[in-house]
Amino acid sequence: MQTHLLSLNSPPSILETNNDPSSSIIGSIQTCIILQHIGSSLAIRIPSLKQYGIVSSTHLTDQSYDDIQQILNSFKPGEKTQCRIIGISLSSNLVICSLKQSILEAPFITYSDIQIGSLVKGSIAHVDQNGLIINLTKYINGFVPIIHNADIPIKETVNKFPLKKKVQCRVLQVDPSRQRLILTMKKSLINTKLPIISSYNNLQTNLLTIGVIISIQDYGLLVKLFGDLCGLVPKNEIGQLQTLSTINIKSQLQQMFYIGQTVSCKVINFDEEQKKITLSLKVNLSTIHLIIHN
């Protein structure tokens, strides 16, 4: 019996053509070519990625329908259209796509699409003593801590924030791996024109920025910036303090400031290795005025 050798070549892996598919491919909008119907789904090809994909029946259209075959027949083989990648099947080496207009027009579909500091809109889905849950899309929710529900935090949240109310927020933190999104509804942070600092790469000495007081101590104020950054305003960088030994510094600070207060501050110095940022409230108000009105 004669032996026959068979050589098979597989298409390039998604992981080979894209080093980080979860961040660079998912959520992207691509031009695709309709290939054929497979059951109640569509097989497509994305030339720019040299990849094949699949569109399930639930992602063909936003319109309601009784006959799936009629919807499938409206997509002709060879036709070009826009699709959005919503997932990856590594086992079959396929991208999972949507043709729904609502998905194509959505500002983001995964937590990885959301940038710290960006403005987002949503509706209030839940309110309790800890804060508010904001529904941004069908699959993405954000949390507004109680100190971020207004410029002067409102403690009695249940009666002040009706469910389904439309609100605008700014993104404070995002952790795609944990699907964790922290938002603020403070107008001072939403409308600010000061630079938004969210990483040590953004920091520079004497830079003016904005943050929120999260702790008041006898040695100064802890100010939360964006992302994971937090800075200390030492008591000597606050001003207007009576430093006599008989005066309780913390009591003075508690009379001057409150937890959740937005403050404009200046970067004095920082050390990324030690995760330390020193800030000052001794800022030039005329400089801030120029930034705001430019």
C-alpha positions in Angstrom: 0.0 0.0 0.0 1.3 3.4 -1.0 1.7 6.0 1.8 0.3 9.4 1.1 1.4 12.5 3.0 -1.1 15.3 3.6 0.1 18.8 4.5 -2.4 21.3 6.0 -1.9 25.0 6.5 -4.0 27.0 8.9 -4.8 30.7 8.6 -2.7 33.0 10.7 -3.8 33.1 14.3 -5.4 36.3 15.7 -2.7 36.3 18.4 0.0 36.2 15.7 -1.3 39.2 13.7 -2.3 41.2 16.8 -0.1 41.3 19.9 -2.9 42.4 22.2 -6.3 41.5 20.7 -8.3 42.3 23.8 -7.3 46.0 23.7 -6.6 46.7 20.0 -9.2 44.6 18.2 -12.2 44.2 20.4 -14.4 47.2 20.0 -12.9 48.3 16.7 -15.0 49.0 13.7 -13.9 47.2 10.5 -15.0 46.8 6.9 -16.1 43.2 6.3 -17.1 41.2 3.3 -20.2 38.9 3.5 -19.2 35.3 2.5 -22.2 33.0 3.1 -25.0 32.0 5.5 -24.1 29.3 8.0 -27.3 28.2 9.7 -28.8 31.4 11.3 -25.4 33.2 11.2 -23.2 35.0 8.7 -19.7 34.1 7.8 -17.6 37.2 7.0 -14.0 38.1 6.1 -12.2 41.2 7.4 -9.5 42.0 4.8 -7.6 44.5 6.9 -7.0 41.9 9.6 -6.7 38.9 7.2 -9.2 37.2 9.5 -12.5 35.4 9.2 -15.5 36.1 11.5 -19.0 35.2 12.4 -22.1 37.3 13.0 -24.8 35.5 15.1 -28.5 36.0 14.4 -28.8 38.2 17.5 -26.3 40.7 16.0 -27.6 41.0 12.4 -30.0 43.9 13.0 -31.6 46.1 15.6 -35.0 45.6 13.9 -37.5 43.0 15.2 -38.2 40.2 12.8 -40.3 37.0 12.5 -38.4 35.4 9.7 -34.6 35.1 10.2 -34.2 33.7 6.7 -35.5 37.0 5.3 -32.9 38.9 7.3 -30.1 36.6 6.2 -31.2 36.9 2.5 -30.8 40.7 2.7 -27.0 40.2 3.1 -25.6 39.2 -0.3 -22.3 37.3 -0.7 -19.5 39.7 -1.7 -21.3 42.7 -0.2 -19.1 45.0 1.9 -20.5 46.5 5.1 -19.3 47.8 8.5 -19.0 45.5 11.5 -17.8 45.9 15.0 -15.7 43.3 16.7 -17.3 42.3 20.0 -15.3 39.2 20.9 -12.7 36.6 19.9 -13.0 32.8 19.6 -9.5 31.5 20.1 -10.6 27.9 19.7 -12.0 28.5 16.2 -9.7 31.4 15.4 -12.6 33.6 14.5 -13.6 37.2 15.4 -17.1 37.6 16.7 -18.8 40.6 15.2 -22.0 42.7 15.2 -23.8 44.4 12.4 -26.3 46.2 14.6 -26.4 49.9 14.2 -26.7 50.5 17.9 -23.5 48.6 18.5 -21.7 50.4 15.7 -22.7 53.8 17.1 -22.0 53.0 20.7 -19.2 55.1 22.2 -17.7 51.9 23.8 -18.7 48.3 24.2 -16.0 47.1 26.7 -14.4 48.5 29.7 -11.1 48.6 27.8 -12.6 51.2 25.4 -13.1 53.7 28.3 -10.4 56.3 28.9 -9.7 57.9 32.3 -10.9 61.5 32.3 -13.4 61.0 29.5 -17.0 62.3 29.7 -19.7 59.8 29.6 -23.5 59.8 29.8 -25.8 57.3 31.4 -28.9 56.8 33.6 -29.1 56.1 37.3 -29.8 52.4 37.9 -29.4 52.1 41.7 -29.0 54.4 44.7 -27.9 53.5 48.2 -25.9 54.9 51.2 -22.6 54.1 49.4 -23.3 55.8 46.1 -25.0 55.5 42.8 -24.8 52.9 40.0 -24.9 54.5 36.5 -25.9 52.4 33.5 -23.8 53.5 30.6 -24.7 50.8 28.1 -26.5 47.5 28.2 -23.4 45.8 29.4 -21.4 48.5 31.2 -22.2 50.1 34.6 -20.2 52.6 36.6 -20.1 53.5 40.3 -20.3 57.0 41.7 -19.0 57.0 45.4 -21.1 59.2 47.7 -18.4 61.8 48.0 -18.6 62.2 44.2 -22.4 62.7 43.8 -22.1 66.5 43.9 -19.6 69.3 44.5 -20.9 69.3 48.1 -21.7 65.6 48.7 -25.3 64.8 49.3 -25.8 62.2 52.1 -29.5 61.6 51.7 -29.1 60.1 48.2 -32.3 58.1 47.9 -34.7 61.0 47.6 -32.3 63.3 45.7 -31.4 61.0 42.8 -34.4 59.4 41.0 -33.9 56.2 39.1 -33.5 56.4 35.3 -32.5 60.1 35.5 -30.0 60.9 32.7 -26.7 62.2 34.1 -23.3 63.2 32.8 -20.2 61.9 34.5 -16.4 62.0 34.2 -14.3 58.8 34.4 -12.1 58.7 37.5 -10.8 55.1 37.4 -11.2 52.1 35.1 -10.0 48.5 35.6 -11.0 46.4 32.6 -9.7 43.2 34.2 -12.2 43.6 37.1 -14.8 45.4 35.0 -14.6 48.2 37.6 -15.5 51.8 36.6 -15.5 54.7 39.0 -17.2 57.9 38.0 -17.8 61.4 39.4 -20.8 63.7 39.1 -19.1 66.7 40.5 -19.6 69.7 38.2 -16.2 71.1 39.2 -14.5 67.9 37.8 -16.9 67.6 34.8 -16.4 71.2 33.7 -12.7 71.6 34.6 -10.2 72.9 32.1 -7.2 72.1 34.3 -5.0 69.2 33.1 -6.4 65.8 34.2 -3.5 63.7 35.8 -4.0 60.0 35.8 -0.4 58.6 35.6 3.1 59.5 36.6 3.9 60.0 32.9 1.6 63.1 33.1 3.2 64.6 36.1 5.7 67.5 36.0 6.8 70.0 38.6 4.7 73.1 39.0 1.9 71.6 37.0 -1.6 72.9 38.0 -4.2 70.2 38.3 -7.4 69.3 40.2 -8.3 66.7 42.8 -10.6 65.8 45.6 -9.8 65.7 49.4 -10.3 62.2 50.7 -8.6 62.5 54.1 -7.8 65.3 56.6 -4.9 64.7 59.0 -2.8 66.7 61.4 0.1 66.6 58.9 -2.0 67.8 55.9 -4.5 66.8 53.3 -4.7 63.6 51.1 -5.9 64.6 47.7 -7.1 62.0 45.1 -6.3 62.7 41.5 -7.4 60.6 38.6 -6.6 56.9 38.1 -4.6 55.5 41.0 -2.8 58.7 41.8 -3.0 60.3 45.3 -1.0 63.2 46.6 -0.3 64.8 50.0 -0.6 68.5 50.7 1.7 69.1 53.7 0.4 71.5 56.3 3.1 74.0 55.3 1.7 74.1 51.7 -1.9 74.9 52.8 -1.5 78.4 54.2 -3.8 80.3 56.6 -2.9 77.9 59.4 -2.1 79.0 63.0 0.9 76.9 63.8 1.0 77.7 67.6 1.5 74.5 69.7 -1.8 75.2 71.5 -3.8 75.1 68.3 -4.9 71.7 67.0 -3.9 71.6 63.3 -6.4 68.8 62.4 -9.3 70.8 63.9 -8.3 73.8 62.0 -8.1 71.8 58.7 -11.5 70.3 59.4 -13.0 73.8 59.7 -11.4 74.9 56.5 -12.0 71.8 54.3 -14.3 68.9 54.0 -14.0 65.3 52.7 -15.1 65.3 49.0 -14.1 69.0 48.4 -12.6 69.7 45.0 -9.3 71.7 45.2 -7.0 73.2 42.6 -3.4 72.3 43.4 0.2 72.5 42.2 2.6 69.6 41.8 5.7 70.3 44.0 7.5 67.0 43.4 6.9 63.3 42.9 8.7 59.9 43.1 7.2 57.1 41.0 9.2 54.4 42.7 8.0 55.3 46.1 4.5 56.3 44.8 4.7 59.7 46.4 3.3 63.0 45.1 3.6 66.3 47.0 1.1 68.9 46.2 0.5 72.5 47.2 -2.6 74.6 47.6 -0.5 77.8 47.3 -1.5 78.4 43.7 -1.7 81.5 41.6 -5.4 82.2 41.2 -4.7 84.5 38.2 -3.0 81.6 36.4 -6.0 79.3 37.1 -8.3 82.0 35.7 -6.2 82.2 32.5 -6.4 78.5 32.0 -10.1 78.4 32.6 -10.9 81.2 30.2 -8.5 80.2 27.4 
